[in-house]
Each structure stands twice: as C-alpha cells, then as structure tokens.
Amino acid sequence: MSNNTITPEFKFYCNHCDQPLKCEVRFAGRQIQCPGCQHLIRIPTPPAGSGFTHISPESGRTWDTHVPTRKKE
C-alpha cells in the first residue's frame, strides 16, 4: 500500500526581489535562501484557510542552513 498524502502548498514572494516562491505549509517559519537574489528569507505563515493558524519560527537556527556569500564584482 502506498502513502499518497497530499501536502498543501502556498505561494509567497521574496521580500527582497519579489521572486514568486511556493512551499508546503509544514515549512512555514523556516529560513531559506531565495533562489532569485540569494538573500536569507523566512517562509511566512500560510494564509488563512490552509488548515494552519500559526507557525512559530525556528528559534536559534538563523545561520545554520545558509551563510550569505558576497557577490563578486
């Protein structure tokens, strides 16, 4: 028997470059590197009606997944 559960996704935009992004609601509150501008951004809380009311940010995990690099000029 296969486990084909559908995980709800939601769309949001990078607050630095307005890159459209999409992720599963279970990742809300985490920090990721924007694929467009490479800035570290926090995935926002999903919109109302997605089945989740509030997601707490991961505490103390700011730079463990991404250390920004300087762009070469």
Biopython code that builds the backbone (N, CA, C, O; Angstrom):
import numpy as np
from Bio.PDB.StructureBuilder import StructureBuilder

atoms = [
    (1, "MET", "N", (0.837, -1.172, 0.000)),
    (1, "MET", "CA", (0.000, 0.000, 0.000)),
    (1, "MET", "C", (0.888, 1.244, 0.000)),
    (1, "MET", "O", (1.813, 1.336, 0.807)),
    (2, "SER", "N", (0.623, 2.201, -0.891)),
    (2, "SER", "CA", (1.433, 3.414, -0.935)),
    (2, "SER", "C", (0.770, 4.521, -0.126)),
    (2, "SER", "O", (-0.452, 4.567, 0.017)),
    (3, "ASN", "N", (1.600, 5.404, 0.394)),
    (3, "ASN", "CA", (1.117, 6.514, 1.207)),
    (3, "ASN", "C", (1.148, 7.782, 0.365)),
    (3, "ASN", "O", (2.155, 8.489, 0.346)),
    (4, "ASN", "N", (0.052, 8.076, -0.331)),
    (4, "ASN", "CA", (-0.019, 9.226, -1.230)),
    (4, "ASN", "C", (-0.806, 10.359, -0.585)),
    (4, "ASN", "O", (-1.896, 10.704, -1.042)),
    (5, "THR", "N", (-0.257, 10.930, 0.466)),
    (5, "THR", "CA", (-0.925, 12.052, 1.107)),
    (5, "THR", "C", (-0.572, 13.334, 0.368)),
    (5, "THR", "O", (0.569, 13.536, -0.046)),
    (6, "ILE", "N", (-1.558, 14.183, 0.211)),
    (6, "ILE", "CA", (-1.338, 15.459, -0.469)),
    (6, "ILE", "C", (-1.001, 16.497, 0.593)),
    (6, "ILE", "O", (-1.760, 16.710, 1.539)),
    (7, "THR", "N", (0.151, 17.137, 0.420)),
    (7, "THR", "CA", (0.578, 18.168, 1.360)),
    (7, "THR", "C", (0.220, 19.517, 0.752)),
    (7, "THR", "O", (0.660, 19.831, -0.354)),
    (8, "PRO", "N", (-0.581, 20.326, 1.467)),
    (8, "PRO", "CA", (-0.972, 21.626, 0.921)),
    (8, "PRO", "C", (0.229, 22.542, 0.731)),
    (8, "PRO", "O", (1.151, 22.571, 1.546)),
    (9, "GLU", "N", (0.192, 23.280, -0.354)),
    (9, "GLU", "CA", (1.242, 24.250, -0.652)),
    (9, "GLU", "C", (0.632, 25.642, -0.691)),
    (9, "GLU", "O", (-0.570, 25.803, -0.902)),
    (10, "PHE", "N", (1.468, 26.634, -0.486)),
    (10, "PHE", "CA", (1.011, 28.015, -0.639)),
    (10, "PHE", "C", (2.098, 28.819, -1.320)),
    (10, "PHE", "O", (3.273, 28.451, -1.294)),
    (11, "LYS", "N", (1.691, 29.922, -1.930)),
    (11, "LYS", "CA", (2.614, 30.789, -2.659)),
    (11, "LYS", "C", (2.905, 32.037, -1.850)),
    (11, "LYS", "O", (2.057, 32.527, -1.104)),
    (12, "PHE", "N", (4.124, 32.543, -2.011)),
    (12, "PHE", "CA", (4.529, 33.783, -1.368)),
    (12, "PHE", "C", (5.635, 34.398, -2.207)),
    (12, "PHE", "O", (6.086, 33.793, -3.180)),
    (13, "TYR", "N", (6.073, 35.581, -1.843)),
    (13, "TYR", "CA", (7.100, 36.288, -2.611)),
    (13, "TYR", "C", (8.272, 36.656, -1.718)),
    (13, "TYR", "O", (8.099, 36.934, -0.532)),
    (14, "CYS", "N", (9.461, 36.657, -2.296)),
    (14, "CYS", "CA", (10.648, 37.123, -1.576)),
    (14, "CYS", "C", (10.461, 38.606, -1.291)),
    (14, "CYS", "O", (10.085, 39.367, -2.182)),
    (15, "ASN", "N", (10.723, 39.024, -0.043)),
    (15, "ASN", "CA", (10.552, 40.435, 0.289)),
    (15, "ASN", "C", (11.730, 41.301, -0.160)),
    (15, "ASN", "O", (11.728, 42.511, 0.066)),
    (16, "HIS", "N", (12.733, 40.694, -0.791)),
    (16, "HIS", "CA", (13.867, 41.464, -1.323)),
    (16, "HIS", "C", (13.754, 41.681, -2.831)),
    (16, "HIS", "O", (14.023, 42.777, -3.323)),
    (17, "CYS", "N", (13.355, 40.628, -3.572)),
    (17, "CYS", "CA", (13.359, 40.732, -5.035)),
    (17, "CYS", "C", (12.005, 40.398, -5.678)),
    (17, "CYS", "O", (11.886, 40.434, -6.902)),
    (18, "ASP", "N", (10.990, 40.076, -4.875)),
    (18, "ASP", "CA", (9.648, 39.722, -5.355)),
    (18, "ASP", "C", (9.612, 38.455, -6.201)),
    (18, "ASP", "O", (8.695, 38.263, -6.999)),
    (19, "GLN", "N", (10.600, 37.599, -6.026)),
    (19, "GLN", "CA", (10.611, 36.297, -6.699)),
    (19, "GLN", "C", (9.409, 35.490, -6.195)),
    (19, "GLN", "O", (9.256, 35.324, -4.985)),
    (20, "PRO", "N", (8.548, 34.982, -7.098)),
    (20, "PRO", "CA", (7.453, 34.137, -6.636)),
    (20, "PRO", "C", (7.988, 32.785, -6.167)),
    (20, "PRO", "O", (8.787, 32.152, -6.857)),
    (21, "LEU", "N", (7.542, 32.351, -4.992)),
    (21, "LEU", "CA", (8.002, 31.098, -4.406)),
    (21, "LEU", "C", (6.796, 30.281, -3.970)),
    (21, "LEU", "O", (5.702, 30.818, -3.797)),
    (22, "LYS", "N", (7.001, 28.982, -3.794)),
    (22, "LYS", "CA", (5.934, 28.091, -3.373)),
    (22, "LYS", "C", (6.541, 27.041, -2.456)),
    (22, "LYS", "O", (7.635, 26.544, -2.723)),
    (23, "CYS", "N", (5.845, 26.700, -1.379)),
    (23, "CYS", "CA", (6.335, 25.658, -0.495)),
    (23, "CYS", "C", (5.176, 24.999, 0.229)),
    (23, "CYS", "O", (4.049, 25.494, 0.208)),
    (24, "GLU", "N", (5.465, 23.880, 0.866)),
    (24, "GLU", "CA", (4.473, 23.191, 1.664)),
    (24, "GLU", "C", (4.282, 23.955, 2.973)),
    (24, "GLU", "O", (5.228, 24.539, 3.502)),
    (25, "VAL", "N", (3.052, 23.946, 3.493)),
    (25, "VAL", "CA", (2.758, 24.699, 4.712)),
    (25, "VAL", "C", (3.581, 24.235, 5.902)),
    (25, "VAL", "O", (3.814, 25.017, 6.824)),
    (26, "ARG", "N", (4.026, 22.993, 5.908)),
    (26, "ARG", "CA", (4.803, 22.496, 7.049)),
    (26, "ARG", "C", (6.168, 23.165, 7.174)),
    (26, "ARG", "O", (6.810, 23.057, 8.218)),
    (27, "PHE", "N", (6.626, 23.860, 6.121)),
    (27, "PHE", "CA", (7.918, 24.541, 6.170)),
    (27, "PHE", "C", (7.801, 26.002, 6.592)),
    (27, "PHE", "O", (8.816, 26.695, 6.669)),
    (28, "ALA", "N", (6.600, 26.485, 6.864)),
    (28, "ALA", "CA", (6.409, 27.876, 7.292)),
    (28, "ALA", "C", (7.203, 28.141, 8.570)),
    (28, "ALA", "O", (7.257, 27.303, 9.470)),
    (29, "GLY", "N", (7.811, 29.310, 8.630)),
    (29, "GLY", "CA", (8.613, 29.685, 9.790)),
    (29, "GLY", "C", (10.090, 29.379, 9.627)),
    (29, "GLY", "O", (10.913, 29.897, 10.382)),
    (30, "ARG", "N", (10.439, 28.555, 8.668)),
    (30, "ARG", "CA", (11.855, 28.238, 8.439)),
    (30, "ARG", "C", (12.497, 29.316, 7.596)),
    (30, "ARG", "O", (11.813, 30.115, 6.956)),
    (31, "GLN", "N", (13.810, 29.332, 7.601)),
    (31, "GLN", "CA", (14.541, 30.271, 6.767)),
    (31, "GLN", "C", (15.157, 29.519, 5.602)),
    (31, "GLN", "O", (15.672, 28.410, 5.743)),
    (32, "ILE", "N", (15.086, 30.169, 4.436)),
    (32, "ILE", "CA", (15.645, 29.591, 3.211)),
    (32, "ILE", "C", (16.420, 30.662, 2.465)),
    (32, "ILE", "O", (16.318, 31.852, 2.763)),
    (33, "GLN", "N", (17.188, 30.219, 1.500)),
    (33, "GLN", "CA", (17.895, 31.141, 0.619)),
    (33, "GLN", "C", (17.028, 31.337, -0.614)),
    (33, "GLN", "O", (16.662, 30.365, -1.274)),
    (34, "CYS", "N", (16.694, 32.583, -0.933)),
    (34, "CYS", "CA", (15.895, 32.868, -2.117)),
    (34, "CYS", "C", (16.689, 32.457, -3.356)),
    (34, "CYS", "O", (17.841, 32.862, -3.507)),
    (35, "PRO", "N", (16.090, 31.658, -4.246)),
    (35, "PRO", "CA", (16.809, 31.256, -5.458)),
    (35, "PRO", "C", (17.028, 32.407, -6.432)),
    (35, "PRO", "O", (17.867, 32.312, -7.328)),
    (36, "GLY", "N", (16.268, 33.505, -6.260)),
    (36, "GLY", "CA", (16.406, 34.647, -7.164)),
    (36, "GLY", "C", (17.520, 35.597, -6.780)),
    (36, "GLY", "O", (18.348, 35.963, -7.613)),
    (37, "CYS", "N", (17.541, 36.005, -5.490)),
    (37, "CYS", "CA", (18.509, 37.023, -5.067)),
    (37, "CYS", "C", (19.519, 36.515, -4.047)),
    (37, "CYS", "O", (20.433, 37.247, -3.666)),
    (38, "GLN", "N", (19.366, 35.279, -3.602)),
    (38, "GLN", "CA", (20.287, 34.637, -2.662)),
    (38, "GLN", "C", (20.194, 35.180, -1.232)),
    (38, "GLN", "O", (21.003, 34.791, -0.389)),
    (39, "HIS", "N", (19.239, 36.061, -0.930)),
    (39, "HIS", "CA", (19.068, 36.550, 0.440)),
    (39, "HIS", "C", (18.444, 35.457, 1.299)),
    (39, "HIS", "O", (17.717, 34.596, 0.806)),
    (40, "LEU", "N", (18.741, 35.511, 2.577)),
    (40, "LEU", "CA", (18.129, 34.608, 3.538)),
    (40, "LEU", "C", (16.776, 35.192, 3.915)),
    (40, "LEU", "O", (16.705, 36.320, 4.403)),
    (41, "ILE", "N", (15.700, 34.438, 3.693)),
    (41, "ILE", "CA", (14.348, 34.909, 3.991)),
    (41, "ILE", "C", (13.625, 33.883, 4.850)),
    (41, "ILE", "O", (13.976, 32.703, 4.854)),
    (42, "ARG", "N", (12.615, 34.341, 5.574)),
    (42, "ARG", "CA", (11.792, 33.445, 6.380)),
    (42, "ARG", "C", (10.517, 33.133, 5.613)),
    (42, "ARG", "O", (9.864, 34.038, 5.093)),
    (43, "ILE", "N", (10.162, 31.860, 5.542)),
    (43, "ILE", "CA", (8.913, 31.461, 4.910)),
    (43, "ILE", "C", (7.779, 31.955, 5.805)),
    (43, "ILE", "O", (7.764, 31.659, 7.000)),
    (44, "PRO", "N", (6.828, 32.706, 5.241)),
    (44, "PRO", "CA", (5.767, 33.285, 6.073)),
    (44, "PRO", "C", (4.754, 32.250, 6.556)),
    (44, "PRO", "O", (4.727, 31.113, 6.084)),
    (45, "THR", "N", (3.925, 32.671, 7.502)),
    (45, "THR", "CA", (2.820, 31.841, 7.969)),
    (45, "THR", "C", (1.835, 31.692, 6.815)),
    (45, "THR", "O", (1.551, 32.666, 6.118)),
    (46, "PRO", "N", (1.312, 30.488, 6.604)),
    (46, "PRO", "CA", (0.367, 30.278, 5.499)),
    (46, "PRO", "C", (-0.878, 31.147, 5.642)),
    (46, "PRO", "O", (-1.244, 31.539, 6.750)),
    (47, "PRO", "N", (-1.528, 31.445, 4.516)),
    (47, "PRO", "CA", (-2.743, 32.251, 4.577)),
    (47, "PRO", "C", (-3.880, 31.517, 5.282)),
    (47, "PRO", "O", (-3.884, 30.289, 5.372)),
    (48, "ALA", "N", (-4.829, 32.281, 5.772)),
    (48, "ALA", "CA", (-5.995, 31.697, 6.442)),
    (48, "ALA", "C", (-6.713, 30.737, 5.488)),
    (48, "ALA", "O", (-6.785, 30.980, 4.283)),
    (49, "GLY", "N", (-7.232, 29.667, 6.034)),
    (49, "GLY", "CA", (-7.966, 28.703, 5.230)),
    (49, "GLY", "C", (-7.119, 27.551, 4.729)),
    (49, "GLY", "O", (-7.636, 26.661, 4.054)),
    (50, "SER", "N", (-5.828, 27.542, 5.041)),
    (50, "SER", "CA", (-4.955, 26.462, 4.575)),
    (50, "SER", "C", (-4.869, 25.326, 5.579)),
    (50, "SER", "O", (-4.169, 24.340, 5.346)),
    (51, "GLY", "N", (-5.590, 25.461, 6.713)),
    (51, "GLY", "CA", (-5.587, 24.409, 7.717)),
    (51, "GLY", "C", (-4.606, 24.650, 8.847)),
    (51, "GLY", "O", (-4.558, 23.866, 9.795)),
    (52, "PHE", "N", (-3.828, 25.708, 8.770)),
    (52, "PHE", "CA", (-2.870, 26.046, 9.811)),
    (52, "PHE", "C", (-3.159, 27.458, 10.276)),
    (52, "PHE", "O", (-3.404, 28.342, 9.455)),
    (53, "THR", "N", (-3.135, 27.680, 11.573)),
    (53, "THR", "CA", (-3.442, 29.016, 12.078)),
    (53, "THR", "C", (-2.203, 29.801, 12.460)),
    (53, "THR", "O", (-2.182, 31.022, 12.301)),
    (54, "HIS", "N", (-1.169, 29.135, 12.959)),
    (54, "HIS", "CA", (0.044, 29.850, 13.351)),
    (54, "HIS", "C", (1.227, 28.886, 13.347)),
    (54, "HIS", "O", (1.130, 27.759, 13.833)),
    (55, "ILE", "N", (2.321, 29.339, 12.800)),
    (55, "ILE", "CA", (3.561, 28.569, 12.786)),
    (55, "ILE", "C", (4.612, 29.398, 13.493)),
    (55, "ILE", "O", (4.843, 30.547, 13.118)),
    (56, "SER", "N", (5.251, 28.845, 14.504)),
    (56, "SER", "CA", (6.311, 29.553, 15.212)),
    (56, "SER", "C", (7.623, 29.418, 14.458)),
    (56, "SER", "O", (7.947, 28.327, 13.989)),
    (57, "PRO", "N", (8.391, 30.501, 14.328)),
    (57, "PRO", "CA", (9.699, 30.405, 13.687)),
    (57, "PRO", "C", (10.622, 29.497, 14.480)),
    (57, "PRO", "O", (10.513, 29.391, 15.702)),
    (58, "GLU", "N", (11.521, 28.851, 13.780)),
    (58, "GLU", "CA", (12.507, 28.019, 14.465)),
    (58, "GLU", "C", (13.474, 28.926, 15.199)),
    (58, "GLU", "O", (14.123, 29.775, 14.588)),
    (59, "SER", "N", (13.568, 28.755, 16.466)),
    (59, "SER", "CA", (14.414, 29.602, 17.294)),
    (59, "SER", "C", (15.876, 29.181, 17.201)),
    (59, "SER", "O", (16.198, 27.994, 17.251)),
    (60, "GLY", "N", (16.757, 30.173, 17.064)),
    (60, "GLY", "CA", (18.189, 29.909, 17.095)),
    (60, "GLY", "C", (18.738, 29.191, 15.885)),
    (60, "GLY", "O", (19.823, 28.615, 15.965)),
    (61, "ARG", "N", (18.040, 29.201, 14.773)),
    (61, "ARG", "CA", (18.503, 28.485, 13.588)),
    (61, "ARG", "C", (18.704, 29.435, 12.414)),
    (61, "ARG", "O", (18.419, 29.085, 11.269)),
    (62, "THR", "N", (19.195, 30.635, 12.702)),
    (62, "THR", "CA", (19.303, 31.649, 11.666)),
    (62, "THR", "C", (20.345, 31.321, 10.599)),
    (62, "THR", "O", (20.046, 31.384, 9.407)),
    (63, "TRP", "N", (21.546, 30.978, 11.007)),
    (63, "TRP", "CA", (22.616, 30.819, 10.023)),
    (63, "TRP", "C", (23.107, 29.388, 9.881)),
    (63, "TRP", "O", (24.139, 29.170, 9.246)),
    (64, "ASP", "N", (22.420, 28.408, 10.440)),
    (64, "ASP", "CA", (22.939, 27.050, 10.341)),
    (64, "ASP", "C", (22.693, 26.411, 8.985)),
    (64, "ASP", "O", (23.338, 25.417, 8.653)),
    (65, "THR", "N", (21.767, 26.959, 8.183)),
    (65, "THR", "CA", (21.495, 26.365, 6.877)),
    (65, "THR", "C", (22.071, 27.182, 5.728)),
    (65, "THR", "O", (22.236, 26.665, 4.624)),
    (66, "HIS", "N", (22.377, 28.448, 5.976)),
    (66, "HIS", "CA", (22.895, 29.284, 4.893)),
    (66, "HIS", "C", (23.723, 30.419, 5.457)),
    (66, "HIS", "O", (23.259, 31.166, 6.318)),
    (67, "VAL", "N", (24.918, 30.546, 4.986)),
    (67, "VAL", "CA", (25.759, 31.685, 5.311)),
    (67, "VAL", "C", (25.878, 32.487, 4.024)),
    (67, "VAL", "O", (26.420, 31.983, 3.041)),
    (68, "PRO", "N", (25.382, 33.731, 4.001)),
    (68, "PRO", "CA", (25.432, 34.517, 2.777)),
    (68, "PRO", "C", (26.856, 34.715, 2.273)),
    (68, "PRO", "O", (27.788, 34.883, 3.060)),
    (69, "THR", "N", (27.004, 34.693, 0.995)),
    (69, "THR", "CA", (28.310, 34.954, 0.371)),
    (69, "THR", "C", (28.242, 36.280, -0.352)),
    (69, "THR", "O", (27.187, 36.689, -0.837)),
    (70, "ARG", "N", (29.359, 36.932, -0.415)),
    (70, "ARG", "CA", (29.411, 38.203, -1.126)),
    (70, "ARG", "C", (29.505, 37.947, -2.608)),
    (70, "ARG", "O", (30.201, 37.036, -3.055)),
    (71, "LYS", "N", (28.793, 38.763, -3.368)),
    (71, "LYS", "CA", (28.861, 38.657, -4.831)),
    (71, "LYS", "C", (30.159, 39.270, -5.312)),
    (71, "LYS", "O", (30.591, 40.318, -4.832)),
    (72, "LYS", "N", (30.771, 38.593, -6.270)),
    (72, "LYS", "CA", (31.997, 39.122, -6.861)),
    (72, "LYS", "C", (31.637, 40.195, -7.889)),
    (72, "LYS", "O", (30.702, 40.041, -8.675)),
    (73, "GLU", "N", (32.387, 41.261, -7.863)),
    (73, "GLU", "CA", (32.115, 42.371, -8.794)),
    (73, "GLU", "C", (33.054, 42.320, -9.955)),
    (73, "GLU", "O", (32.983, 43.169, -10.844)),
]
sb = StructureBuilder()
sb.init_structure("model")
sb.init_model(0)
sb.init_chain("A")
sb.init_seg("    ")
for serial, (resi, resn, name, xyz) in enumerate(atoms, 1):
    if name == "N":
        sb.init_residue(resn, " ", resi, " ")
    sb.init_atom(name, np.array(xyz, "f"), 0.0, 1.0, " ", f" {name:<3s}", serial, name[0])
structure = sb.get_structure()
